[in-house]
Amino acid sequence: MASFVSKTLCLLFLISILHFGSSARTLSAESDQTQQPLPFQYHNGPLLFGKISINLIWYGKFKPSQRAIVSDFVTSLTSSKPTTNHQPSVATWWKAIDKYQRLANSKKPTSLSVSLGAQIIDESYSLGKSLTSQHIVWLASKGAQKDAVNVVLTAADVAVERFCSSKCGTHGSSRSGNYLRGGKSSKFAYIWVGNSETQCPGQCAWPFHQPIYGPQDKPLVAPNNDVGLDGVVMNLASLLAGTVTNPFGNGYFQGPKEAPLEAASACPGVYAKGAYPGYAGDLLVDPTTGASYNANGDNGRKYLLPALFDPSTSTCSTLV
């Protein structure tokens, strides 16, 4: 079942989490005492492991420079290039996912290696400019479905069901055309993220755009000079972490299965130490461009990536 970011998570966190595309949660006040939060835990289901290809399915018009921002992020996840001079790195951020693998399979630990797979481009808007959730699954099925995560990215002029009203992206799974022993079809994991540049940047690209609610502080400078695509990377990072640790709805998460908080969405609005609702934290700043970031990537890229929940310490872990 797909999980998503809800605008109604909680008034306290509203400003800081609207941009996340991972999961939803509604909190209610207790009249007499505060209810203890549900623990972040493993629900004994499968995690993604082995060699996984990240296939990118571009729906609508994207500039080559925009596609490069995302593809460079994916190649940075397991890059062997980062050196001490390039820390903190995207690869270091992604390495934190290994803890989930070790804890879920302590007797026989598994490993995960992701790489950039195929890129499918649909600039003709073959399904129109108003898509349903079923359309997203259909587009996702165009990518290879074995040992893969298929990522659908929709352009700024494409409306998607519940986009901006309650989510910036989703991840989920669907039946594939591949069959297992016994004739049962297997599942494949998919992600969808929309470019919010013209539709809801205050929700899905904060802190690179002013939030729709709360203090209207000056937005931060986007590290790739593209508010929409830098927002896409933030949401994609969150969803990718959720996908590999909770691909089929029974992996790692906190709260109800229908609206789980996952590896990144359990740390809403946190990007660096010192973060609080409405403030992303004490980020690094590029002295030349003035852009805010917390991770270095391939080809000189800089990105802003969400904090990840550390299941061994039950705390949110940041790069800076």
N, C-alpha and C positions, 0 to 999 in steps of 0.2 A: 504494500500500500504506500502510495506516495506520501511523503511528509513535507511540510511547508512552513514558511515564516508567516506568522499572524500579526497584523497590526494591533491586535487587541491583547497582546501578551500580558501587559500589566502597566498601569499608568506610570509607575516608578521607572520602568525600563523603556517606555514608549519611544523616547527620542533616540535611544542608542541601539535598538535592535531591529528597527523596521527594515533595514537593508539586508538582513540575513535571509538566505533562501534555504533554510534547512528544516525547521520544524515550528510547530505552533503550540501555544500553551495559554490557558486562561487561568488566572489566579483569583480566588475569591477571599474576601476578608472574613475572619472568624470573629464572632461577637464577644466571646469570653476569653479565648486564648488563641495564640498563633498555632496553626497546624504544622506539624513537622513535614518538611519536604520529602518527597519520595526519593530514594537513593538512586544515584547513577550506577547502573549495574549491567552485567552480562546476562542475557536471557537464553543462552545455550544454543543459539542458532548459528549458521555458518557465516564466516567473514570472507571477504575476497582475499585470495592469496595466489602465489605463483606469479607468472608473467602476464600482466594485464595491459592490453592496448587501450589507449584513450582515443576514441574516434570522434572527430569534430564534424558536426553537421550544421552548416551555415545556412540559415533560412532568411532570405531577403538580401538586401544590398549592404555589404560591408566593404570598406576600403581594404586593399592589401595590407596597409599599415595597421589596421585594426585587427585583422586576422593574425598578424605577426605578434601582437601583444599577447594574445591568448596562447598561441602555439609555443611561443618562447616560455611562457609560464609552465606549460605541460612538460616541455623538455627540461626545464630547470628542476623539476621535482626529484629526479634521480641523477642530476648532472654530476659528472666526475670532475668538472672544471673548477668549482669553488676552492679558493685557497684562503689562508688566514686573512689576506687583504680583502677578501670578498665576503667576509662574515659580518653580520648574520646572513644566512642564505636561505633560499626557498628549499633547497635539499635538506638543510638542517631542520627546518619547520616540518617537513614531511617525515623525517626520520622518527619523529615523536610517535607516529602511528604504529611503529614496531612494538611499542609497549602493549597495545591492544592484542596484537598477534601472540605475544609471549604469554600474557595472562589468560587468554582464551584457550591456549594449547600448551600449558606449562609442561606436560609430560613429553609432548612431541611438537616443539615450536615450529611454526611455519613462517615463511618469509613472503614479502610482497615486493614486486618490482613493476613499476608502471613505465610506459613509454608512449610517445606520440604515434598514433596509428594513422588511419586514412582520414582525409579531409574531403567531405562531400559538400558541394556548393550548389544551392538552389536559389538563384537570383531572380527566377521568373515568378516567384510567389505561387507555386503550383497549387497550393491549397487556399489561396486568397490571403488577405491581410487580417483576418479575424479567425483565430484558431481556438479549438476546444482542447480539452485534455486528451481526448481520443486522437486528435490530429497530432499532438506531441508524441504520443506512443507510436503512431504510424511512422512519423518522421524518424524517430529513434530506431525503429526496426530496419531502416535502410542501411545501417551500419552492420558490420560483422557482429554476430551475437555470441560467439564462443570466446571465452577468456578476454572479455572486453567490457568497457563502459562506454556507452554511446551518449555523447553530449550534444543536445540540440540547442543552438544559439539563435535567437530571433532578433531581427533588426529593430531599430528604433521606431519604425513605422508599422510594426506588426503588433496587433492587440491579441492577447492570449487570455483565455478564461481565468478570471480572478487575479490577473496580473495587476499590480498596484493596489487593488482593493484589499488584498490579504496576503499577497506573496510576491517575491522577486524571482523565485525559481522553485523547482521541486526536484526530488529524486525518488525513484521507485523501481519497480521491476515488472516485467511482462513475460508471458509465455513466448518462447522462441520457436523457430522451425527446426531446432535440433532436438533429437530424441535420445533418451537414456535407455538403459536396459529395462525391459518390461514394457516398452512402448510409450512411457511417459515423456512428455515434452519437458525440456529444461527451461530455466528462466534466465533472462538477461537483465542487467542493471542499466538504467538510463538516468540522465540528468537533463533538466531544461533550465536555462537562464535567459532572461530577456534583457535587452539593452534599454535601460530606463531613461536615457538621456533627455528625451522630449516628453515622456509620459509621467514619470514620478521619480526624478533624481533625488528629491528630498527624502524619499523613503528607501530607495534601493542603491543610492550612490553616496550616502552620508559616510564619512565626513568631508567628502569632496563637493558637497552641495549643502546649502542650508537646510535644516530639517523642516518639516511641515508644521511641527509643533515645538513649543519651548523656546528657549533663548536663541535668537537669530545671530549667533556668532559668525564671524567671517569664516567661510569654508576653507579647508586646507587645499593646497595646490596638488593636483593629481600627478603622480610620478611619471606617467606616460602621456601627459598632456591631453588626456581624453577622459572626461568625467564618466561618460557612459561605459567605456570599455574597462577603465580601472574599477568601476563598480561591478562589472561583469566578473572580473577576476576575483574580487573579494567574495562574491556570492558563489562562484564556481569552486573556490578553495574550500569554503564552508561545506558545500554540498558534496564535494569529492571526499572530504574527510568522513562525512556521514555515510556516504555510499559504501566505502570499503569496510567500515566498522559496523554498519547496520544495513546491509544490502537488501534484505528480504523481510525486514520488520521484526526480527527476533534476535538481533545482535546486541550491541551496546547502546543503551539509551536511558534516559530518566523520564519519569512521568508516564502518561498513558500511551499505549501503542499507537493510537489514532493520531496523537499529536506529540510525538517524542521530542525531547531535547537531546541532541546528539553530540558528537565529539567537539564540534565547534559551536553549535548553537546553544550549548550548555554554558557558554561564556559570552553572553550577549554584549555587544558593543565594546569588548575589550580587545585592544590591539597592542598595548604596551603597559608597563608598570605605571601606576598612578591613575589608571582609568577610572572614571565614574560616569553615571548616566549623563550623556551629553558631551563627554570629553573622552576622546579615543585613547588617551594616555600620552606618555612622554616619548614621542616618536623621534626617529632620526630625521634630519632635514638636510637635503642636498644643498651645499653652499652655493652652487651655480644657479640652479633653477628655483630653489626655495620649496621644492616638492617634499612632502612628508611621506615616509616609507618605513618599513621595518625588515625588509628582506631584499637581498641582491639575487638577480637571476642571470640566465644566459644572455649573451650579446649586450652586456652592459645594462640590462633592465633592472628596474627597481619596482617593488610591489608592496602593497599593504595587505597583510594576511591576518586573519583572525587568530585569537588565542585558542589553544586546544586544551580540552579538559584532560588532566593527567589522572588516569584511573588508579594509579598506585598511591597517589597522595591526595586525591579528591580536591585538587586545586586547579585553577586556570593557569596554564603555562604560556608565557610570552617569550618572544625572541629578544626583545629589548625591554 
